[in-house]
């Protein structure tokens, strides 16, 4: 089977590649290669007409799109999460859907630990205090306006023990932390982490870090039923999916001090909607969904997406999410 297709369209390529890396691993597989920065729902069908192969990151593909694109055989999701695609319908229509697992394992694990170190070390806050002259006006050789926390001897609870969760466990262990992990009953295989049920993990952890996919079972896993089970003063880190957290309940817990600090790289709605209750809270650190984005990781993503397509064209698809 040929390793080239007549036309490949990328519906929303800008976040993956704003121009600082090459599309060549994918573009060399197409007679015509077309990248759109973003695609509105009403633009999807027109842009994808005639495609046998289509790539999306966050542009939804469901019944309307699939019915209007009868020649579509392959959808490559340029991400690990694939909830933007109706994978069940795609399977029934004979459309193969693949994702890109593990491209950002080190990047996201590093960022999750970075968020934790920022919260416990208050680096940015105190750097800003120096720029504001508050250290210069102090009578003492050192200055702080918020206490720091030493992680050695603390317990980290990891919810979701995939590749990123395991890497976070290993890094946390090197910092002297004890690690518990809840993996929804799936196989564990992580010597750095002790297995725990969710209530046990919530009650024992000084820090909780989310690394599970967003599914019907995990949506709102941090909410009104689980927050009361946590230690008072716990730290919450989320670099997975915003929908794992009930943001209203988190805002209440941050305001009351039940959760001392939250560090989030993801929100339920992205970009955030006006009035999001978390943004104004001083003990909630929020960054704009960028843990995955170092160029090294994005190059791996494009390379794996190309390898996925080659395997499909060879008749032996890999990383299929709707077998």
Buried (B, 14 or more C-beta within 10 A) or exposed (E): EEEEBEBBBBBBBEBBBEEEBEBEBBBEBBEEBBBBEEBEEEEBBEBBEEBBBBBBBBBBBBEEBBEEBEEBBBBBBBBBBBBBBBBEBBBEBEBBBBBBBBBBBBBBBBBBBBBBBBBBBBEEBBEEBEEEEEBEEEEEEEBEEEEEBEBEEBBBBBBBBBBBBBBBBBBBBEBEBBBBBBBBEEEBEBEBBBBBEBEBBBBBBBBBBBBBBBEEEBBBBBBEEBBEEBBEEBBBBBBBBBBBBBBEBBBBBBEEEBBBBBBBBBBBEEEBEEEBBBBEBEBBBBBEBEBBBBEEBBBBBBBBBBBBBBBBBEEEBEBBBBE
